[in-house]
Amino acid sequence: MTEQIDRARTFHSLHVKGNPIVLYNAWDPGSAKIVEKAGAKAIATGSWPVAAAFGYADGEKIPLELALDNIRRIVGAVDLPVTMDLEGGYGVDPEIVARTVTLALRAGAIGFNFEDQIVGGTGLHDIPVQVKRIQAAAAAVKASGIPAFINARTDIFLKAKPDAHDDVLLDQAIERAQAFEKAGAHGFFAPGLGDEGLIKTLCKAIALPVNIIALAHVPPRQRLAELGVARVSHGPVPYRQMAEWLEAKARQAISG
């Protein structure tokens, strides 16, 4: 447990506004080792690529036991902190969320993404509902003795097209971030947000380190650093690029 505690503390320290940690998302032990070899300071999984790698769709379709075993194997394969994408905690009730978090920590994770969208439904959990869920996660973290990093994600910007992102959505995101911080979150993840002005305002408006995902419409890492971002992740992009390459090579080999 001492090593896991040390890795958790290291992971917290890597979140610096203006000097973001880059997480090039992996999906299994082999990809994690490759990312580690490339010079990564930590390993992050993404729910979409992990599910796809095992033949499942995203949205908590992969059995939790299999996802946990995958994390356990990744942790054993690398010498870096490993954070897990827990999606919505595999249940709505706070008690289920707490149990899922506890199992992830037992598997060796030192942090996790936890989203506010209704998995398998539509829309987002109301703030009071999500606050209770984050509080349950934070309580589980405290009980474990592992200072794990809770990265509270909002899907506000993913639910709207980039050209529809505006100050109204930003205000809603800030309200959620502030509520999530009080509930025990350590970071705020706003996937889909790419507008420089909105990102800068978000980073200034909240105390939590902000996580932005590197999508096609998002500024490059150096610009994100200038805007105050503390964490840049890549989500499903590496897996999708790998899959496209593999399919192209397979077609070439088969047809050739």
N, C-alpha and C positions, 0 to 999 in steps of 0.2 A: 504493500500500500504506500510505503514511503516514496517509491519511484513514481507512482501514479500521482501522488500529491505534488511532487516536484514538477512533474510535467504539466499539471494543471496550473500551477503558479507561473510557470514559464509561459504558458499559453495566454494567460491574462496579461502578462507584461508585454506581449507582442502587439497588443492593440493600442496603437498610439495615433492620435489624430494628427494627420499630416505626414505620417510615416507608416502607411498601411502594410499589414502583413498580407502576403499574397498566398491564397489557398487554391492550388490547381487541383481540382477535385479528382479523387481516385474512386475506384469502385470495388477493388478486391486486393488481396495481398500483393499480387504481381504488379499491378499498376501503382500501388502505394510505394513499393520499393523503387520503381522507376522514378517517381516524383521525388522521393527522398534523395536518390542519386543525383538528381538535377539541382539539388541545393535547397530544397524546401526546408522551412523551419517548423512546419507542422503539416499534418495530413488531415484533410476533410473529405468526408463522403457526401454524395448527393443522393437523395432518394430515387430520382429518376434513373441515373446510370446504374445504381446498385440493383434496382428492380429489373432493369433491362438486361443486365449481365446474367441474371438468373432466370430470364424468360418470363418476367412478370411485367404488368403495366404499373405505372406510378399510382400513388394514392392509397398507400398501405395495403396493396395487394400482395406483396411479398410477405410471407409469414414472419412474424416478429422473431421467432426462434431462429430462423435462417438468417435474418438481418443481424441479429446479435452474434451468431456464430461467425458471421463474416467479419464483424468488428473485432471479435476476439482474435481471429486469425491475422487481421491487419495489425493490431496492437503487438502481436507476437513477432511480426515480420519486420517492423521498423523500430528505430530508436528515437522516435519523435512523438510529440503529443498527437493524439488522434481524437478528432471531434466527429460526432455522428449526426446525421440528419434523421431526426425522430418524427418528421412530418407533424401530425397533430397529436402525437402521443399514443396512438392506437386506441383512442377512446375519448369520449367527451367528458365523462365524470372526472373530477379532480383526483379521486382515489385511483383510478386507472392510470392517469398521467403519472402520478407519484410512483406507482409500481413499475411502469415502463422506464422511467428515469432511473430508478434503483437498479433495474436489470441492466441498463446500458452502462451504468457505472461499474457494476460487477463484471461486465465484459471488458472493462479496461478503458472505456471512453473517459475523456477529461472535459467534455463539453458537448453541446448538442444544439441543433437548430430546432425551434419549436414554433410552428406557424399558427396564425389566427384564422385561417380559412376553415370552413366547415368541410372536412374531408368526406367525400361521397355525397355532398349536398351542394348548396349554392350559397354565395355570400360569405360574410365573415361572422365570427362569434361576436356578440355584443361585448363592449369593453368590460362590464362587470363580470361576465362569464369567463372571458379570457384571463382577467386578473386573478380569479380564483384558481384557474388552471395553472397559471404561472406561480402563484403562491404555493400550490401543491408541489410543483416541480422544485421550487426553491427549498421547501421543507425537506424534501427527499434528499436534495444535495447536502443540506446541513446535517441531516441524520447520518449520511454516509461517511462524513469526515473528509470527503474529497472536495476541494474548493473548485468544483466544476463551473465552466463558463456557460451560462444560459443565454443563447442568442435568440432573442424574441423577434420573430419574423412577422411582418404584416404583408398581406397580399393585395393591399389597396391598389398599388400601381400595376400589378400583374393583371388585375381584373379590368383595367382600362387601357386603351391604346395609348402609346406614348404621346401622340399629339393632343390627347385629352387630359394629360397631366397638368394640373394648375394649382393655384394657391388654395383652392377649396380642398382638394385632395391632400395637399401638403399639411394644411391645418388639422385635418383628420388624422394624418399620420403622426404629427407631433403630439396630438392629444393621446394617441395610443402609446407612443413611446414614453411619455411622461408617466402614464398609468402603469405601464409594464415595468418601468424602472422602480417605482414604489413597491411593486409586487415582488421584486427580487431579481429582475433580469439584469444581465451584465453588458449586453450589447443589443443593438437594434438593427435588424436586417430589412432593407427595403428593396427587394428584387424588382427589376423592371424599371426603376427610376433611372433616367439618363440625362435629364435636363440639368445643365450646370448650375443655373441660378437656384433651382429647387434643392439640389444636392447641397449647395453651399449654405443655404438658409437652414436646411434640416440639421446639418452638422453644427451650426452655431446655436440653434434653438434648443438642443437637448444635450444633456451631460453624457449620455451613453455613447460609446464609440459606434460609429455607423458603418454598416457592411453594405457594399454595393456589388452587384454581380456584373461581370464583364461581358455584356452582350454587344451586339453589333452597333447599336445606337448609343452606347455608353462611351464617355470620354476615356482616353487611355489612362493607364495607371498613374503616370506622373501628374496629369491634370487632376485626377481624383485626389491625389495627395495634396495638391495645392488647395483644393476645395475643402479639405479637412476630413476626408474619409480615413478610417482606421483599419479597414479590412476589405480586401478585394477578393472575391471568390469567383469561380468559373462555372459552377453548377454542372449542367449536362453537356456543356459545349465540348470538353475534351473527349467524352465518350462518343458523341455524335460525329465528331471529326474522325476519330479512329474508326468508327463503323463505316463511314463513307469511304475511307481509304481501303479498308478491308474488303468491302463489297466490290470496289473498282478493281482491286488486285485479283480477287477471285474471279470476276467476270473475264478479266484479261487472260488469266490462266486457263479457264474453262473453254473460252472461245478460241484461244490461240493454239 
